[in-house]
Amino acid sequence: LTLWLELRQDILNEATLLPGMSIEPSAARLILSTIASSMITVASLVFSLTFVALSLVAQQLGPRLVWMMMEDRPTQIMLGLFLATFLYAVMMLSAVRAEEPDFIPHLGILLTVILAIVAFISVIVFIHHIARQMQADVLVTTTAAKLRQSSMEFIAESEQDLMSFVEFD
């Protein structure tokens, strides 16, 4: 969408998006490749360290913790944010052309920088969330709630099966 806007609209140019800043194609490539490489590096580092910590906790409290981590919505959002920022930076990197006429996706670069800032801020929130989730009392409470929910679903399904069996006879 940003590429379409920049190619179709004359109102989007570097003077309106980045006043006082002129970006050369080589600088645009450098910014985008730095963001792309840092996103994939930080994502792999954060998630590998999280899984190491989870495996240590799982040894003490049970292997179910790894599956709870994978089902955790903030974890999924974080992974999606990092991968989306990485993919967007790579797409913008492929859009930078140095031929005549030069095309530099200024709006795309600006959006990539904003996504990178949001992703790095969200790392702090994610680490706090995971540190809270790995505490024993939170794990026991979460596991008990999942057990209670599964038991209620099993009872409800059993009652439905029993009712359909009784109606059949």
Phi and psi in radians as a Rosetta constraint file:
Dihedral C 1 N 2 CA 2 C 2 CIRCULARHARMONIC -1.163 0.35
Dihedral N 2 CA 2 C 2 N 3 CIRCULARHARMONIC -0.646 0.35
Dihedral C 2 N 3 CA 3 C 3 CIRCULARHARMONIC -1.139 0.35
Dihedral N 3 CA 3 C 3 N 4 CIRCULARHARMONIC -0.725 0.35
Dihedral C 3 N 4 CA 4 C 4 CIRCULARHARMONIC -1.083 0.35
Dihedral N 4 CA 4 C 4 N 5 CIRCULARHARMONIC -0.768 0.35
Dihedral C 4 N 5 CA 5 C 5 CIRCULARHARMONIC -1.066 0.35
Dihedral N 5 CA 5 C 5 N 6 CIRCULARHARMONIC -0.745 0.35
Dihedral C 5 N 6 CA 6 C 6 CIRCULARHARMONIC -1.254 0.35
Dihedral N 6 CA 6 C 6 N 7 CIRCULARHARMONIC -0.575 0.35
Dihedral C 6 N 7 CA 7 C 7 CIRCULARHARMONIC -1.346 0.35
Dihedral N 7 CA 7 C 7 N 8 CIRCULARHARMONIC -0.526 0.35
Dihedral C 7 N 8 CA 8 C 8 CIRCULARHARMONIC -1.687 0.35
Dihedral N 8 CA 8 C 8 N 9 CIRCULARHARMONIC -0.460 0.35
Dihedral C 8 N 9 CA 9 C 9 CIRCULARHARMONIC -1.868 0.35
Dihedral N 9 CA 9 C 9 N 10 CIRCULARHARMONIC 2.266 0.35
Dihedral C 9 N 10 CA 10 C 10 CIRCULARHARMONIC -1.433 0.35
Dihedral N 10 CA 10 C 10 N 11 CIRCULARHARMONIC -0.271 0.35
Dihedral C 10 N 11 CA 11 C 11 CIRCULARHARMONIC -1.305 0.35
Dihedral N 11 CA 11 C 11 N 12 CIRCULARHARMONIC -0.352 0.35
Dihedral C 11 N 12 CA 12 C 12 CIRCULARHARMONIC -1.605 0.35
Dihedral N 12 CA 12 C 12 N 13 CIRCULARHARMONIC 1.780 0.35
Dihedral C 12 N 13 CA 13 C 13 CIRCULARHARMONIC -2.419 0.35
Dihedral N 13 CA 13 C 13 N 14 CIRCULARHARMONIC 3.068 0.35
Dihedral C 13 N 14 CA 14 C 14 CIRCULARHARMONIC -1.128 0.35
Dihedral N 14 CA 14 C 14 N 15 CIRCULARHARMONIC -0.440 0.35
Dihedral C 14 N 15 CA 15 C 15 CIRCULARHARMONIC -1.220 0.35
Dihedral N 15 CA 15 C 15 N 16 CIRCULARHARMONIC -0.604 0.35
Dihedral C 15 N 16 CA 16 C 16 CIRCULARHARMONIC -1.486 0.35
Dihedral N 16 CA 16 C 16 N 17 CIRCULARHARMONIC -0.572 0.35
Dihedral C 16 N 17 CA 17 C 17 CIRCULARHARMONIC -1.481 0.35
Dihedral N 17 CA 17 C 17 N 18 CIRCULARHARMONIC -0.793 0.35
Dihedral C 17 N 18 CA 18 C 18 CIRCULARHARMONIC -2.229 0.35
Dihedral N 18 CA 18 C 18 N 19 CIRCULARHARMONIC 1.343 0.35
Dihedral C 18 N 19 CA 19 C 19 CIRCULARHARMONIC -1.086 0.35
Dihedral N 19 CA 19 C 19 N 20 CIRCULARHARMONIC 2.304 0.35
Dihedral C 19 N 20 CA 20 C 20 CIRCULARHARMONIC 1.427 0.35
Dihedral N 20 CA 20 C 20 N 21 CIRCULARHARMONIC 0.025 0.35
Dihedral C 20 N 21 CA 21 C 21 CIRCULARHARMONIC -2.121 0.35
Dihedral N 21 CA 21 C 21 N 22 CIRCULARHARMONIC 2.222 0.35
Dihedral C 21 N 22 CA 22 C 22 CIRCULARHARMONIC -1.994 0.35
Dihedral N 22 CA 22 C 22 N 23 CIRCULARHARMONIC 2.240 0.35
Dihedral C 22 N 23 CA 23 C 23 CIRCULARHARMONIC -1.942 0.35
Dihedral N 23 CA 23 C 23 N 24 CIRCULARHARMONIC 2.187 0.35
Dihedral C 23 N 24 CA 24 C 24 CIRCULARHARMONIC -1.410 0.35
Dihedral N 24 CA 24 C 24 N 25 CIRCULARHARMONIC 2.758 0.35
Dihedral C 24 N 25 CA 25 C 25 CIRCULARHARMONIC -1.008 0.35
Dihedral N 25 CA 25 C 25 N 26 CIRCULARHARMONIC -0.654 0.35
Dihedral C 25 N 26 CA 26 C 26 CIRCULARHARMONIC -1.175 0.35
Dihedral N 26 CA 26 C 26 N 27 CIRCULARHARMONIC -0.660 0.35
Dihedral C 26 N 27 CA 27 C 27 CIRCULARHARMONIC -1.199 0.35
Dihedral N 27 CA 27 C 27 N 28 CIRCULARHARMONIC -0.667 0.35
Dihedral C 27 N 28 CA 28 C 28 CIRCULARHARMONIC -1.116 0.35
Dihedral N 28 CA 28 C 28 N 29 CIRCULARHARMONIC -0.758 0.35
Dihedral C 28 N 29 CA 29 C 29 CIRCULARHARMONIC -1.076 0.35
Dihedral N 29 CA 29 C 29 N 30 CIRCULARHARMONIC -0.719 0.35
Dihedral C 29 N 30 CA 30 C 30 CIRCULARHARMONIC -1.126 0.35
Dihedral N 30 CA 30 C 30 N 31 CIRCULARHARMONIC -0.772 0.35
Dihedral C 30 N 31 CA 31 C 31 CIRCULARHARMONIC -1.078 0.35
Dihedral N 31 CA 31 C 31 N 32 CIRCULARHARMONIC -0.853 0.35
Dihedral C 31 N 32 CA 32 C 32 CIRCULARHARMONIC -1.186 0.35
Dihedral N 32 CA 32 C 32 N 33 CIRCULARHARMONIC -0.698 0.35
Dihedral C 32 N 33 CA 33 C 33 CIRCULARHARMONIC -1.226 0.35
Dihedral N 33 CA 33 C 33 N 34 CIRCULARHARMONIC -0.593 0.35
Dihedral C 33 N 34 CA 34 C 34 CIRCULARHARMONIC -1.138 0.35
Dihedral N 34 CA 34 C 34 N 35 CIRCULARHARMONIC -0.772 0.35
Dihedral C 34 N 35 CA 35 C 35 CIRCULARHARMONIC -1.128 0.35
Dihedral N 35 CA 35 C 35 N 36 CIRCULARHARMONIC -0.769 0.35
Dihedral C 35 N 36 CA 36 C 36 CIRCULARHARMONIC -1.082 0.35
Dihedral N 36 CA 36 C 36 N 37 CIRCULARHARMONIC -0.816 0.35
Dihedral C 36 N 37 CA 37 C 37 CIRCULARHARMONIC -1.197 0.35
Dihedral N 37 CA 37 C 37 N 38 CIRCULARHARMONIC -0.640 0.35
Dihedral C 37 N 38 CA 38 C 38 CIRCULARHARMONIC -1.218 0.35
Dihedral N 38 CA 38 C 38 N 39 CIRCULARHARMONIC -0.607 0.35
Dihedral C 38 N 39 CA 39 C 39 CIRCULARHARMONIC -1.113 0.35
Dihedral N 39 CA 39 C 39 N 40 CIRCULARHARMONIC -0.821 0.35
Dihedral C 39 N 40 CA 40 C 40 CIRCULARHARMONIC -1.236 0.35
Dihedral N 40 CA 40 C 40 N 41 CIRCULARHARMONIC -0.586 0.35
Dihedral C 40 N 41 CA 41 C 41 CIRCULARHARMONIC -1.191 0.35
Dihedral N 41 CA 41 C 41 N 42 CIRCULARHARMONIC -0.848 0.35
Dihedral C 41 N 42 CA 42 C 42 CIRCULARHARMONIC -1.135 0.35
Dihedral N 42 CA 42 C 42 N 43 CIRCULARHARMONIC -0.714 0.35
Dihedral C 42 N 43 CA 43 C 43 CIRCULARHARMONIC -1.071 0.35
Dihedral N 43 CA 43 C 43 N 44 CIRCULARHARMONIC -0.819 0.35
Dihedral C 43 N 44 CA 44 C 44 CIRCULARHARMONIC -1.169 0.35
Dihedral N 44 CA 44 C 44 N 45 CIRCULARHARMONIC -0.664 0.35
Dihedral C 44 N 45 CA 45 C 45 CIRCULARHARMONIC -1.173 0.35
Dihedral N 45 CA 45 C 45 N 46 CIRCULARHARMONIC -0.843 0.35
Dihedral C 45 N 46 CA 46 C 46 CIRCULARHARMONIC -1.095 0.35
Dihedral N 46 CA 46 C 46 N 47 CIRCULARHARMONIC -0.789 0.35
Dihedral C 46 N 47 CA 47 C 47 CIRCULARHARMONIC -1.297 0.35
Dihedral N 47 CA 47 C 47 N 48 CIRCULARHARMONIC -0.583 0.35
Dihedral C 47 N 48 CA 48 C 48 CIRCULARHARMONIC -1.204 0.35
Dihedral N 48 CA 48 C 48 N 49 CIRCULARHARMONIC -0.712 0.35
Dihedral C 48 N 49 CA 49 C 49 CIRCULARHARMONIC -1.163 0.35
Dihedral N 49 CA 49 C 49 N 50 CIRCULARHARMONIC -0.612 0.35
Dihedral C 49 N 50 CA 50 C 50 CIRCULARHARMONIC -1.135 0.35
Dihedral N 50 CA 50 C 50 N 51 CIRCULARHARMONIC -0.732 0.35
Dihedral C 50 N 51 CA 51 C 51 CIRCULARHARMONIC -1.219 0.35
Dihedral N 51 CA 51 C 51 N 52 CIRCULARHARMONIC -0.557 0.35
Dihedral C 51 N 52 CA 52 C 52 CIRCULARHARMONIC -1.122 0.35
Dihedral N 52 CA 52 C 52 N 53 CIRCULARHARMONIC -0.815 0.35
Dihedral C 52 N 53 CA 53 C 53 CIRCULARHARMONIC -1.100 0.35
Dihedral N 53 CA 53 C 53 N 54 CIRCULARHARMONIC -0.718 0.35
Dihedral C 53 N 54 CA 54 C 54 CIRCULARHARMONIC -1.118 0.35
Dihedral N 54 CA 54 C 54 N 55 CIRCULARHARMONIC -0.676 0.35
Dihedral C 54 N 55 CA 55 C 55 CIRCULARHARMONIC -1.174 0.35
Dihedral N 55 CA 55 C 55 N 56 CIRCULARHARMONIC -0.609 0.35
Dihedral C 55 N 56 CA 56 C 56 CIRCULARHARMONIC -1.166 0.35
Dihedral N 56 CA 56 C 56 N 57 CIRCULARHARMONIC -0.724 0.35
Dihedral C 56 N 57 CA 57 C 57 CIRCULARHARMONIC -1.208 0.35
Dihedral N 57 CA 57 C 57 N 58 CIRCULARHARMONIC -0.663 0.35
Dihedral C 57 N 58 CA 58 C 58 CIRCULARHARMONIC -1.136 0.35
Dihedral N 58 CA 58 C 58 N 59 CIRCULARHARMONIC -0.533 0.35
Dihedral C 58 N 59 CA 59 C 59 CIRCULARHARMONIC -1.120 0.35
Dihedral N 59 CA 59 C 59 N 60 CIRCULARHARMONIC -0.567 0.35
Dihedral C 59 N 60 CA 60 C 60 CIRCULARHARMONIC -1.545 0.35
Dihedral N 60 CA 60 C 60 N 61 CIRCULARHARMONIC -0.662 0.35
Dihedral C 60 N 61 CA 61 C 61 CIRCULARHARMONIC -1.968 0.35
Dihedral N 61 CA 61 C 61 N 62 CIRCULARHARMONIC -0.151 0.35
Dihedral C 61 N 62 CA 62 C 62 CIRCULARHARMONIC 2.216 0.35
Dihedral N 62 CA 62 C 62 N 63 CIRCULARHARMONIC 2.606 0.35
Dihedral C 62 N 63 CA 63 C 63 CIRCULARHARMONIC -1.290 0.35
Dihedral N 63 CA 63 C 63 N 64 CIRCULARHARMONIC -0.172 0.35
Dihedral C 63 N 64 CA 64 C 64 CIRCULARHARMONIC -1.122 0.35
Dihedral N 64 CA 64 C 64 N 65 CIRCULARHARMONIC -0.323 0.35
Dihedral C 64 N 65 CA 65 C 65 CIRCULARHARMONIC -1.118 0.35
Dihedral N 65 CA 65 C 65 N 66 CIRCULARHARMONIC -0.601 0.35
Dihedral C 65 N 66 CA 66 C 66 CIRCULARHARMONIC -1.133 0.35
Dihedral N 66 CA 66 C 66 N 67 CIRCULARHARMONIC -0.707 0.35
Dihedral C 66 N 67 CA 67 C 67 CIRCULARHARMONIC -1.200 0.35
Dihedral N 67 CA 67 C 67 N 68 CIRCULARHARMONIC -0.606 0.35
Dihedral C 67 N 68 CA 68 C 68 CIRCULARHARMONIC -1.118 0.35
Dihedral N 68 CA 68 C 68 N 69 CIRCULARHARMONIC -0.638 0.35
Dihedral C 68 N 69 CA 69 C 69 CIRCULARHARMONIC -1.140 0.35
Dihedral N 69 CA 69 C 69 N 70 CIRCULARHARMONIC -0.721 0.35
Dihedral C 69 N 70 CA 70 C 70 CIRCULARHARMONIC -1.232 0.35
Dihedral N 70 CA 70 C 70 N 71 CIRCULARHARMONIC -0.465 0.35
Dihedral C 70 N 71 CA 71 C 71 CIRCULARHARMONIC -1.530 0.35
Dihedral N 71 CA 71 C 71 N 72 CIRCULARHARMONIC -0.103 0.35
Dihedral C 71 N 72 CA 72 C 72 CIRCULARHARMONIC -1.253 0.35
Dihedral N 72 CA 72 C 72 N 73 CIRCULARHARMONIC 2.152 0.35
Dihedral C 72 N 73 CA 73 C 73 CIRCULARHARMONIC -1.100 0.35
Dihedral N 73 CA 73 C 73 N 74 CIRCULARHARMONIC -0.786 0.35
Dihedral C 73 N 74 CA 74 C 74 CIRCULARHARMONIC -1.049 0.35
Dihedral N 74 CA 74 C 74 N 75 CIRCULARHARMONIC -0.594 0.35
Dihedral C 74 N 75 CA 75 C 75 CIRCULARHARMONIC -1.133 0.35
Dihedral N 75 CA 75 C 75 N 76 CIRCULARHARMONIC -0.756 0.35
Dihedral C 75 N 76 CA 76 C 76 CIRCULARHARMONIC -1.133 0.35
Dihedral N 76 CA 76 C 76 N 77 CIRCULARHARMONIC -0.697 0.35
Dihedral C 76 N 77 CA 77 C 77 CIRCULARHARMONIC -1.133 0.35
Dihedral N 77 CA 77 C 77 N 78 CIRCULARHARMONIC -0.751 0.35
Dihedral C 77 N 78 CA 78 C 78 CIRCULARHARMONIC -1.081 0.35
Dihedral N 78 CA 78 C 78 N 79 CIRCULARHARMONIC -0.836 0.35
Dihedral C 78 N 79 CA 79 C 79 CIRCULARHARMONIC -1.075 0.35
Dihedral N 79 CA 79 C 79 N 80 CIRCULARHARMONIC -0.734 0.35
Dihedral C 79 N 80 CA 80 C 80 CIRCULARHARMONIC -1.107 0.35
Dihedral N 80 CA 80 C 80 N 81 CIRCULARHARMONIC -0.698 0.35
Dihedral C 80 N 81 CA 81 C 81 CIRCULARHARMONIC -1.124 0.35
Dihedral N 81 CA 81 C 81 N 82 CIRCULARHARMONIC -0.791 0.35
Dihedral C 81 N 82 CA 82 C 82 CIRCULARHARMONIC -1.153 0.35
Dihedral N 82 CA 82 C 82 N 83 CIRCULARHARMONIC -0.769 0.35
Dihedral C 82 N 83 CA 83 C 83 CIRCULARHARMONIC -1.189 0.35
Dihedral N 83 CA 83 C 83 N 84 CIRCULARHARMONIC -0.652 0.35
Dihedral C 83 N 84 CA 84 C 84 CIRCULARHARMONIC -1.145 0.35
Dihedral N 84 CA 84 C 84 N 85 CIRCULARHARMONIC -0.722 0.35
Dihedral C 84 N 85 CA 85 C 85 CIRCULARHARMONIC -1.127 0.35
Dihedral N 85 CA 85 C 85 N 86 CIRCULARHARMONIC -0.731 0.35
Dihedral C 85 N 86 CA 86 C 86 CIRCULARHARMONIC -1.057 0.35
Dihedral N 86 CA 86 C 86 N 87 CIRCULARHARMONIC -0.864 0.35
Dihedral C 86 N 87 CA 87 C 87 CIRCULARHARMONIC -1.120 0.35
Dihedral N 87 CA 87 C 87 N 88 CIRCULARHARMONIC -0.683 0.35
Dihedral C 87 N 88 CA 88 C 88 CIRCULARHARMONIC -1.141 0.35
Dihedral N 88 CA 88 C 88 N 89 CIRCULARHARMONIC -0.715 0.35
Dihedral C 88 N 89 CA 89 C 89 CIRCULARHARMONIC -1.121 0.35
Dihedral N 89 CA 89 C 89 N 90 CIRCULARHARMONIC -0.682 0.35
Dihedral C 89 N 90 CA 90 C 90 CIRCULARHARMONIC -1.159 0.35
Dihedral N 90 CA 90 C 90 N 91 CIRCULARHARMONIC -0.712 0.35
Dihedral C 90 N 91 CA 91 C 91 CIRCULARHARMONIC -1.111 0.35
Dihedral N 91 CA 91 C 91 N 92 CIRCULARHARMONIC -0.728 0.35
Dihedral C 91 N 92 CA 92 C 92 CIRCULARHARMONIC -1.195 0.35
Dihedral N 92 CA 92 C 92 N 93 CIRCULARHARMONIC -0.594 0.35
Dihedral C 92 N 93 CA 93 C 93 CIRCULARHARMONIC -1.095 0.35
Dihedral N 93 CA 93 C 93 N 94 CIRCULARHARMONIC -0.682 0.35
Dihedral C 93 N 94 CA 94 C 94 CIRCULARHARMONIC -1.276 0.35
Dihedral N 94 CA 94 C 94 N 95 CIRCULARHARMONIC -0.302 0.35
Dihedral C 94 N 95 CA 95 C 95 CIRCULARHARMONIC -1.491 0.35
Dihedral N 95 CA 95 C 95 N 96 CIRCULARHARMONIC -0.290 0.35
Dihedral C 95 N 96 CA 96 C 96 CIRCULARHARMONIC -1.274 0.35
Dihedral N 96 CA 96 C 96 N 97 CIRCULARHARMONIC 2.166 0.35
Dihedral C 96 N 97 CA 97 C 97 CIRCULARHARMONIC -2.158 0.35
Dihedral N 97 CA 97 C 97 N 98 CIRCULARHARMONIC 2.396 0.35
Dihedral C 97 N 98 CA 98 C 98 CIRCULARHARMONIC -1.769 0.35
Dihedral N 98 CA 98 C 98 N 99 CIRCULARHARMONIC -0.027 0.35
Dihedral C 98 N 99 CA 99 C 99 CIRCULARHARMONIC -1.243 0.35
Dihedral N 99 CA 99 C 99 N 100 CIRCULARHARMONIC 3.065 0.35
Dihedral C 99 N 100 CA 100 C 100 CIRCULARHARMONIC -1.468 0.35
Dihedral N 100 CA 100 C 100 N 101 CIRCULARHARMONIC 2.320 0.35
Dihedral C 100 N 101 CA 101 C 101 CIRCULARHARMONIC -1.345 0.35
Dihedral N 101 CA 101 C 101 N 102 CIRCULARHARMONIC 2.607 0.35
Dihedral C 101 N 102 CA 102 C 102 CIRCULARHARMONIC -1.062 0.35
Dihedral N 102 CA 102 C 102 N 103 CIRCULARHARMONIC 2.358 0.35
Dihedral C 102 N 103 CA 103 C 103 CIRCULARHARMONIC -2.163 0.35
Dihedral N 103 CA 103 C 103 N 104 CIRCULARHARMONIC 2.066 0.35
Dihedral C 103 N 104 CA 104 C 104 CIRCULARHARMONIC -2.168 0.35
Dihedral N 104 CA 104 C 104 N 105 CIRCULARHARMONIC 2.080 0.35
Dihedral C 104 N 105 CA 105 C 105 CIRCULARHARMONIC -1.339 0.35
Dihedral N 105 CA 105 C 105 N 106 CIRCULARHARMONIC 1.471 0.35
Dihedral C 105 N 106 CA 106 C 106 CIRCULARHARMONIC -1.078 0.35
Dihedral N 106 CA 106 C 106 N 107 CIRCULARHARMONIC -0.765 0.35
Dihedral C 106 N 107 CA 107 C 107 CIRCULARHARMONIC -1.123 0.35
Dihedral N 107 CA 107 C 107 N 108 CIRCULARHARMONIC -0.702 0.35
Dihedral C 107 N 108 CA 108 C 108 CIRCULARHARMONIC -1.111 0.35
Dihedral N 108 CA 108 C 108 N 109 CIRCULARHARMONIC -0.710 0.35
Dihedral C 108 N 109 CA 109 C 109 CIRCULARHARMONIC -1.140 0.35
Dihedral N 109 CA 109 C 109 N 110 CIRCULARHARMONIC -0.773 0.35
Dihedral C 109 N 110 CA 110 C 110 CIRCULARHARMONIC -1.070 0.35
Dihedral N 110 CA 110 C 110 N 111 CIRCULARHARMONIC -0.760 0.35
Dihedral C 110 N 111 CA 111 C 111 CIRCULARHARMONIC -1.161 0.35
Dihedral N 111 CA 111 C 111 N 112 CIRCULARHARMONIC -0.638 0.35
Dihedral C 111 N 112 CA 112 C 112 CIRCULARHARMONIC -1.127 0.35
Dihedral N 112 CA 112 C 112 N 113 CIRCULARHARMONIC -0.742 0.35
Dihedral C 112 N 113 CA 113 C 113 CIRCULARHARMONIC -1.117 0.35
Dihedral N 113 CA 113 C 113 N 114 CIRCULARHARMONIC -0.724 0.35
Dihedral C 113 N 114 CA 114 C 114 CIRCULARHARMONIC -1.118 0.35
Dihedral N 114 CA 114 C 114 N 115 CIRCULARHARMONIC -0.765 0.35
Dihedral C 114 N 115 CA 115 C 115 CIRCULARHARMONIC -1.067 0.35
Dihedral N 115 CA 115 C 115 N 116 CIRCULARHARMONIC -0.689 0.35
Dihedral C 115 N 116 CA 116 C 116 CIRCULARHARMONIC -1.133 0.35
Dihedral N 116 CA 116 C 116 N 117 CIRCULARHARMONIC -0.719 0.35
Dihedral C 116 N 117 CA 117 C 117 CIRCULARHARMONIC -1.124 0.35
Dihedral N 117 CA 117 C 117 N 118 CIRCULARHARMONIC -0.783 0.35
Dihedral C 117 N 118 CA 118 C 118 CIRCULARHARMONIC -1.072 0.35
Dihedral N 118 CA 118 C 118 N 119 CIRCULARHARMONIC -0.722 0.35
Dihedral C 118 N 119 CA 119 C 119 CIRCULARHARMONIC -1.123 0.35
Dihedral N 119 CA 119 C 119 N 120 CIRCULARHARMONIC -0.747 0.35
Dihedral C 119 N 120 CA 120 C 120 CIRCULARHARMONIC -1.218 0.35
Dihedral N 120 CA 120 C 120 N 121 CIRCULARHARMONIC -0.604 0.35
Dihedral C 120 N 121 CA 121 C 121 CIRCULARHARMONIC -1.171 0.35
Dihedral N 121 CA 121 C 121 N 122 CIRCULARHARMONIC -0.663 0.35
Dihedral C 121 N 122 CA 122 C 122 CIRCULARHARMONIC -1.207 0.35
Dihedral N 122 CA 122 C 122 N 123 CIRCULARHARMONIC -0.341 0.35
Dihedral C 122 N 123 CA 123 C 123 CIRCULARHARMONIC -1.070 0.35
Dihedral N 123 CA 123 C 123 N 124 CIRCULARHARMONIC -0.718 0.35
Dihedral C 123 N 124 CA 124 C 124 CIRCULARHARMONIC -1.118 0.35
Dihedral N 124 CA 124 C 124 N 125 CIRCULARHARMONIC -0.773 0.35
Dihedral C 124 N 125 CA 125 C 125 CIRCULARHARMONIC -1.105 0.35
Dihedral N 125 CA 125 C 125 N 126 CIRCULARHARMONIC -0.716 0.35
Dihedral C 125 N 126 CA 126 C 126 CIRCULARHARMONIC -1.132 0.35
Dihedral N 126 CA 126 C 126 N 127 CIRCULARHARMONIC -0.780 0.35
Dihedral C 126 N 127 CA 127 C 127 CIRCULARHARMONIC -1.086 0.35
Dihedral N 127 CA 127 C 127 N 128 CIRCULARHARMONIC -0.710 0.35
Dihedral C 127 N 128 CA 128 C 128 CIRCULARHARMONIC -1.090 0.35
Dihedral N 128 CA 128 C 128 N 129 CIRCULARHARMONIC -0.750 0.35
Dihedral C 128 N 129 CA 129 C 129 CIRCULARHARMONIC -1.096 0.35
Dihedral N 129 CA 129 C 129 N 130 CIRCULARHARMONIC -0.805 0.35
Dihedral C 129 N 130 CA 130 C 130 CIRCULARHARMONIC -1.175 0.35
Dihedral N 130 CA 130 C 130 N 131 CIRCULARHARMONIC -0.701 0.35
Dihedral C 130 N 131 CA 131 C 131 CIRCULARHARMONIC -1.072 0.35
Dihedral N 131 CA 131 C 131 N 132 CIRCULARHARMONIC -0.649 0.35
Dihedral C 131 N 132 CA 132 C 132 CIRCULARHARMONIC -1.234 0.35
Dihedral N 132 CA 132 C 132 N 133 CIRCULARHARMONIC -0.717 0.35
Dihedral C 132 N 133 CA 133 C 133 CIRCULARHARMONIC -1.165 0.35
Dihedral N 133 CA 133 C 133 N 134 CIRCULARHARMONIC -0.463 0.35
Dihedral C 133 N 134 CA 134 C 134 CIRCULARHARMONIC -1.481 0.35
Dihedral N 134 CA 134 C 134 N 135 CIRCULARHARMONIC -0.036 0.35
Dihedral C 134 N 135 CA 135 C 135 CIRCULARHARMONIC -1.294 0.35
Dihedral N 135 CA 135 C 135 N 136 CIRCULARHARMONIC 2.508 0.35
Dihedral C 135 N 136 CA 136 C 136 CIRCULARHARMONIC -1.038 0.35
Dihedral N 136 CA 136 C 136 N 137 CIRCULARHARMONIC -0.766 0.35
Dihedral C 136 N 137 CA 137 C 137 CIRCULARHARMONIC -1.132 0.35
Dihedral N 137 CA 137 C 137 N 138 CIRCULARHARMONIC -0.649 0.35
Dihedral C 137 N 138 CA 138 C 138 CIRCULARHARMONIC -1.192 0.35
Dihedral N 138 CA 138 C 138 N 139 CIRCULARHARMONIC -0.729 0.35
Dihedral C 138 N 139 CA 139 C 139 CIRCULARHARMONIC -1.110 0.35
Dihedral N 139 CA 139 C 139 N 140 CIRCULARHARMONIC -0.743 0.35
Dihedral C 139 N 140 CA 140 C 140 CIRCULARHARMONIC -1.153 0.35
Dihedral N 140 CA 140 C 140 N 141 CIRCULARHARMONIC -0.756 0.35
Dihedral C 140 N 141 CA 141 C 141 CIRCULARHARMONIC -1.100 0.35
Dihedral N 141 CA 141 C 141 N 142 CIRCULARHARMONIC -0.776 0.35
Dihedral C 141 N 142 CA 142 C 142 CIRCULARHARMONIC -1.135 0.35
Dihedral N 142 CA 142 C 142 N 143 CIRCULARHARMONIC -0.751 0.35
Dihedral C 142 N 143 CA 143 C 143 CIRCULARHARMONIC -1.130 0.35
Dihedral N 143 CA 143 C 143 N 144 CIRCULARHARMONIC -0.716 0.35
Dihedral C 143 N 144 CA 144 C 144 CIRCULARHARMONIC -1.108 0.35
Dihedral N 144 CA 144 C 144 N 145 CIRCULARHARMONIC -0.715 0.35
Dihedral C 144 N 145 CA 145 C 145 CIRCULARHARMONIC -1.140 0.35
Dihedral N 145 CA 145 C 145 N 146 CIRCULARHARMONIC -0.715 0.35
Dihedral C 145 N 146 CA 146 C 146 CIRCULARHARMONIC -1.161 0.35
Dihedral N 146 CA 146 C 146 N 147 CIRCULARHARMONIC -0.675 0.35
Dihedral C 146 N 147 CA 147 C 147 CIRCULARHARMONIC -1.121 0.35
Dihedral N 147 CA 147 C 147 N 148 CIRCULARHARMONIC -0.757 0.35
Dihedral C 147 N 148 CA 148 C 148 CIRCULARHARMONIC -1.079 0.35
Dihedral N 148 CA 148 C 148 N 149 CIRCULARHARMONIC -0.764 0.35
Dihedral C 148 N 149 CA 149 C 149 CIRCULARHARMONIC -1.129 0.35
Dihedral N 149 CA 149 C 149 N 150 CIRCULARHARMONIC -0.775 0.35
Dihedral C 149 N 150 CA 150 C 150 CIRCULARHARMONIC -1.115 0.35
Dihedral N 150 CA 150 C 150 N 151 CIRCULARHARMONIC -0.676 0.35
Dihedral C 150 N 151 CA 151 C 151 CIRCULARHARMONIC -1.128 0.35
Dihedral N 151 CA 151 C 151 N 152 CIRCULARHARMONIC -0.753 0.35
Dihedral C 151 N 152 CA 152 C 152 CIRCULARHARMONIC -1.128 0.35
Dihedral N 152 CA 152 C 152 N 153 CIRCULARHARMONIC -0.715 0.35
Dihedral C 152 N 153 CA 153 C 153 CIRCULARHARMONIC -1.128 0.35
Dihedral N 153 CA 153 C 153 N 154 CIRCULARHARMONIC -0.704 0.35
Dihedral C 153 N 154 CA 154 C 154 CIRCULARHARMONIC -1.133 0.35
Dihedral N 154 CA 154 C 154 N 155 CIRCULARHARMONIC -0.746 0.35
Dihedral C 154 N 155 CA 155 C 155 CIRCULARHARMONIC -1.115 0.35
Dihedral N 155 CA 155 C 155 N 156 CIRCULARHARMONIC -0.759 0.35
Dihedral C 155 N 156 CA 156 C 156 CIRCULARHARMONIC -1.102 0.35
Dihedral N 156 CA 156 C 156 N 157 CIRCULARHARMONIC -0.744 0.35
Dihedral C 156 N 157 CA 157 C 157 CIRCULARHARMONIC -1.158 0.35
Dihedral N 157 CA 157 C 157 N 158 CIRCULARHARMONIC -0.670 0.35
Dihedral C 157 N 158 CA 158 C 158 CIRCULARHARMONIC -1.143 0.35
Dihedral N 158 CA 158 C 158 N 159 CIRCULARHARMONIC -0.707 0.35
Dihedral C 158 N 159 CA 159 C 159 CIRCULARHARMONIC -1.118 0.35
Dihedral N 159 CA 159 C 159 N 160 CIRCULARHARMONIC -0.702 0.35
Dihedral C 159 N 160 CA 160 C 160 CIRCULARHARMONIC -1.139 0.35
Dihedral N 160 CA 160 C 160 N 161 CIRCULARHARMONIC -0.735 0.35
Dihedral C 160 N 161 CA 161 C 161 CIRCULARHARMONIC -1.107 0.35
Dihedral N 161 CA 161 C 161 N 162 CIRCULARHARMONIC -0.732 0.35
Dihedral C 161 N 162 CA 162 C 162 CIRCULARHARMONIC -1.146 0.35
Dihedral N 162 CA 162 C 162 N 163 CIRCULARHARMONIC -0.727 0.35
Dihedral C 162 N 163 CA 163 C 163 CIRCULARHARMONIC -1.132 0.35
Dihedral N 163 CA 163 C 163 N 164 CIRCULARHARMONIC -0.703 0.35
Dihedral C 163 N 164 CA 164 C 164 CIRCULARHARMONIC -1.224 0.35
Dihedral N 164 CA 164 C 164 N 165 CIRCULARHARMONIC -0.544 0.35
Dihedral C 164 N 165 CA 165 C 165 CIRCULARHARMONIC -1.214 0.35
Dihedral N 165 CA 165 C 165 N 166 CIRCULARHARMONIC -0.717 0.35
Dihedral C 165 N 166 CA 166 C 166 CIRCULARHARMONIC -1.183 0.35
Dihedral N 166 CA 166 C 166 N 167 CIRCULARHARMONIC -0.701 0.35
Dihedral C 166 N 167 CA 167 C 167 CIRCULARHARMONIC -1.165 0.35
Dihedral N 167 CA 167 C 167 N 168 CIRCULARHARMONIC -0.519 0.35
Dihedral C 167 N 168 CA 168 C 168 CIRCULARHARMONIC -1.217 0.35
Dihedral N 168 CA 168 C 168 N 169 CIRCULARHARMONIC -0.668 0.35
